Amino acid sequence: MQLIKNFLERWGIHCFLLPLFFILHTYIQYYGLVSTGITLKIFFIILSVTVAVFFLLLLITRNANKSMQLATLYGFLFLFFGVIKDLISDDLRIHFLSRYIVLLPLLFILAVLLTILILKKRDFRKSNLYENILLLVFIGIDCVKILFTANISFINKNLLVNPDIIQTVRLDTSISKPDVYFLVFDSYPGSEFLKTTMQYNNSSFDSALIQRGFFVEKSTRSNYNRTIFSLSSTLNFQYLNGIKENASASSKEYSLARLSIKYSIVPELFQSSGYTNYNLSIFDFPDHPALYRESFLTLPDQDVLLYNTLQGRIKNDILWNLILWMDRKRYKEIKPVSFDEEFTADKKRQLHFNNTVIDSVVKIPVIKTNKPKFIYAHFYLPHPPFFYNAKGELNDLNYILTDESLTNRNLFLSYLQYTNDQIIRIIDSIQKLSPKPPVIIIQSDHGFRDFKGGTPYSELYFDNYSAFYFPDRNYNMIYDSMTNINTFPVFFNKYFNAKIPLQKDSMVAMPY
């Protein structure tokens, strides 16, 4: 024991333990978002850089312990910069101090002062012992945690919601279980937006649904004005932790929202109740991968692991905003008329995805199974690009991919009419072919936010569409101003006597 103590006092191995603690702690913090292989790769890269920095400092200081202390100092400031910034901003609430223009110079001055003190210091035994033991204890705790990563509750730490709520839900599964179709039409606006901004009367579509037994909400709203956060909230029937009003979402929050959807409560409740889940969406479910993934909905593993580093925060907070500013400036000066092959190919995949989902969802009713079905289908309709006109004819791809096309009111309204026709076609097929009357929920994730030249950012971006079909046509539980967050509590309360409390209907604005 004395030999170990002597070793820990003599040598500052903390500079090499720090990368191990960082990577273990980050892996646990974002478990489920990153692969083990990429994590190991990033660890060896950080460790190699640390070793290189140590030997470079050794050439300058000619003292191993001084070089180790300096490597630990610089490594801590670099690897845990985001933690320091969040501590000052979120916990201490000293927002002025957390601004990059203030924080970076202060940390630089601090690093210089500490460097001077370390270079003057002669005896490092106490500091070595303290830092070595502290990091070894932290590493040991994280190693114990990793032994339990197979437990689903461990993954839940990464969710933006409270997963324990599922433990309080009690479903009466002895009653008849209807098939449930959750049909999400991306960016489908509500009547208020269409009337105010587009000067368009959509009442004929409402009437067509009402004739088929639907209840159409008159003044519904989404809870979030971004797809991934809106669906994460809806499928977990609760508001999202850490997503702040009027604050831009970070790439990490996008990834956490994606994970929240993957392990969301609604599909889990259906599956545990004996349902077969059908995933025709842009999000992953356990054992049911997405049909199509948007590039902005995924974040490379290395970016997740390095998010809290100085490099990661500058990339996400400074360079990202600089790129957006340059893009906005560029698009004000020119109207793009040509696109790179990757962009065009991605939009063609989006078109293929829409057609695949439409063709697939109308075939599901005839699939013979002893289990009830839960179907989540996500359509990029009437989300731009506006691929079709009202007659179902393909528009010119070279034009509908331009920024200018978003200001084309006629193009949008024509695509909206095409969308309406597809919805009626889908509904008629489901109702006609289903062996027993199903529940059908038609809902948009948010309003139409992409129209340029219309109203500026406002509450109209939350003005979405919601319509419900219950076979008994008893809609007493639904009210006209009900938001998306209460969609599934109403369903489970009605059909499974779940007694899930409804949430307050409110909106969380997220700037673009």
Secondary structure as the mmCIF struct_conf table of DSSP 4:
data_model
#
loop_
_struct_conf.conf_type_id
_struct_conf.id
_struct_conf.beg_label_comp_id
_struct_conf.beg_label_asym_id
_struct_conf.beg_label_seq_id
_struct_conf.end_label_comp_id
_struct_conf.end_label_asym_id
_struct_conf.end_label_seq_id
HELX_RH_AL_P HELX_RH_AL_P1 GLN A 2 ARG A 10
TURN_TY1_P TURN_TY1_P1 ILE A 13 ILE A 13
HELX_RH_AL_P HELX_RH_AL_P2 HIS A 14 GLN A 29
TURN_TY1_P TURN_TY1_P2 TYR A 30 TYR A 30
STRN STRN1 TYR A 31 TYR A 31
TURN_TY1_P TURN_TY1_P3 GLY A 32 LEU A 33
STRN STRN2 VAL A 34 VAL A 34
HELX_RH_AL_P HELX_RH_AL_P3 THR A 36 THR A 61
HELX_RH_AL_P HELX_RH_AL_P4 ALA A 64 LEU A 79
TURN_TY1_P TURN_TY1_P4 PHE A 80 PHE A 80
HELX_RH_AL_P HELX_RH_AL_P5 PHE A 81 ASP A 86
HELX_RH_PI_P HELX_RH_PI_P1 LEU A 87 ASP A 91
BEND BEND1 LEU A 92 LEU A 92
TURN_TY1_P TURN_TY1_P5 HIS A 95 SER A 98
BEND BEND2 ARG A 99 ARG A 99
HELX_RH_AL_P HELX_RH_AL_P6 TYR A 100 LYS A 120
HELX_RH_AL_P HELX_RH_AL_P7 ARG A 125 ILE A 146
TURN_TY1_P TURN_TY1_P6 LEU A 147 ALA A 150
BEND BEND3 ASN A 151 ASN A 151
HELX_RH_AL_P HELX_RH_AL_P8 ILE A 152 ILE A 155
HELX_RH_3T_P HELX_RH_3T_P1 ASN A 156 ASN A 158
BEND BEND4 LEU A 160 VAL A 161
HELX_RH_3T_P HELX_RH_3T_P2 PRO A 163 THR A 168
TURN_TY1_P TURN_TY1_P7 THR A 173 SER A 174
BEND BEND5 ILE A 175 ILE A 175
STRN STRN3 VAL A 180 PHE A 185
TURN_TY1_P TURN_TY1_P8 ASP A 186 SER A 187
HELX_LH_PP_P HELX_LH_PP_P1 TYR A 188 GLY A 190
HELX_RH_AL_P HELX_RH_AL_P9 SER A 191 THR A 196
TURN_TY1_P TURN_TY1_P9 THR A 197 THR A 197
BEND BEND6 MET A 198 MET A 198
HELX_RH_AL_P HELX_RH_AL_P10 SER A 203 GLN A 211
TURN_TY1_P TURN_TY1_P10 ARG A 212 GLY A 213
STRN STRN4 PHE A 215 VAL A 216
BEND BEND7 LYS A 218 SER A 219
BEND BEND8 ASN A 223 ASN A 223
STRN STRN5 TYR A 224 TYR A 224
BEND BEND9 ASN A 225 ARG A 226
HELX_RH_AL_P HELX_RH_AL_P11 THR A 227 ASN A 236
TURN_TY1_P TURN_TY1_P11 PHE A 237 PHE A 237
BEND BEND10 GLN A 238 GLN A 238
HELX_LH_PP_P HELX_LH_PP_P2 TYR A 239 LEU A 240
TURN_TY1_P TURN_TY1_P12 ASN A 241 GLY A 242
TURN_TY1_P TURN_TY1_P13 GLU A 245 ASN A 246
HELX_LH_PP_P HELX_LH_PP_P3 SER A 248 SER A 250
HELX_RH_AL_P HELX_RH_AL_P12 SER A 251 LYS A 262
TURN_TY1_P TURN_TY1_P14 TYR A 263 TYR A 263
HELX_RH_AL_P HELX_RH_AL_P13 ILE A 265 SER A 272
TURN_TY1_P TURN_TY1_P15 SER A 273 GLY A 274
HELX_LH_PP_P HELX_LH_PP_P4 TYR A 275 TYR A 275
STRN STRN6 THR A 276 LEU A 280
BEND BEND11 SER A 281 PHE A 283
STRN STRN7 PHE A 285 PHE A 285
TURN_TY1_P TURN_TY1_P16 PRO A 286 ASP A 287
STRN STRN8 HIS A 288 HIS A 288
BEND BEND12 LEU A 291 LEU A 291
HELX_RH_3T_P HELX_RH_3T_P3 SER A 295 LEU A 297
HELX_RH_AL_P HELX_RH_AL_P14 ASP A 301 LEU A 305
TURN_TY1_P TURN_TY1_P17 LEU A 306 ASN A 308
BEND BEND13 THR A 309 THR A 309
HELX_RH_AL_P HELX_RH_AL_P15 LEU A 310 ARG A 313
HELX_RH_PI_P HELX_RH_PI_P2 ILE A 314 LEU A 319
HELX_RH_AL_P HELX_RH_AL_P16 TRP A 320 GLU A 333
HELX_RH_AL_P HELX_RH_AL_P17 GLU A 341 VAL A 361
TURN_TY1_P TURN_TY1_P18 VAL A 362 LYS A 363
HELX_RH_3T_P HELX_RH_3T_P4 ILE A 364 VAL A 366
BEND BEND14 ASN A 370 LYS A 371
STRN STRN9 LYS A 373 PHE A 379
BEND BEND15 PRO A 382 PRO A 385
STRN STRN10 TYR A 388 TYR A 388
TURN_TY1_P TURN_TY1_P19 ALA A 390 LYS A 391
BEND BEND16 GLY A 392 GLY A 392
HELX_LH_PP_P HELX_LH_PP_P5 GLU A 393 GLU A 393
STRN STRN11 LEU A 394 LEU A 394
HELX_LH_PP_P HELX_LH_PP_P6 ASN A 395 ASN A 395
HELX_RH_AL_P HELX_RH_AL_P18 LEU A 397 ILE A 400
TURN_TY1_P TURN_TY1_P20 LEU A 401 LEU A 401
BEND BEND17 THR A 402 THR A 402
HELX_RH_3T_P HELX_RH_3T_P5 ASP A 403 THR A 407
HELX_RH_AL_P HELX_RH_AL_P19 ARG A 409 LEU A 433
BEND BEND18 PRO A 435 LYS A 436
HELX_LH_PP_P HELX_LH_PP_P7 PRO A 437 PRO A 438
STRN STRN12 VAL A 439 GLN A 443
BEND BEND19 ASP A 445 HIS A 446
BEND BEND20 LYS A 452 GLY A 454
BEND BEND21 TYR A 457 SER A 458
HELX_RH_3T_P HELX_RH_3T_P6 GLU A 459 PHE A 462
STRN STRN13 SER A 466 TYR A 469
TURN_TY1_P TURN_TY1_P21 PRO A 471 ASP A 472
TURN_TY1_P TURN_TY1_P22 ASN A 476 MET A 477
TURN_TY1_P TURN_TY1_P23 ASP A 480 SER A 481
HELX_RH_3T_P HELX_RH_3T_P7 ASN A 484 ASN A 486
HELX_RH_AL_P HELX_RH_AL_P20 THR A 487 PHE A 496
HELX_LH_PP_P HELX_LH_PP_P8 ILE A 500 LYS A 504
STRN STRN14 VAL A 508 VAL A 508
#
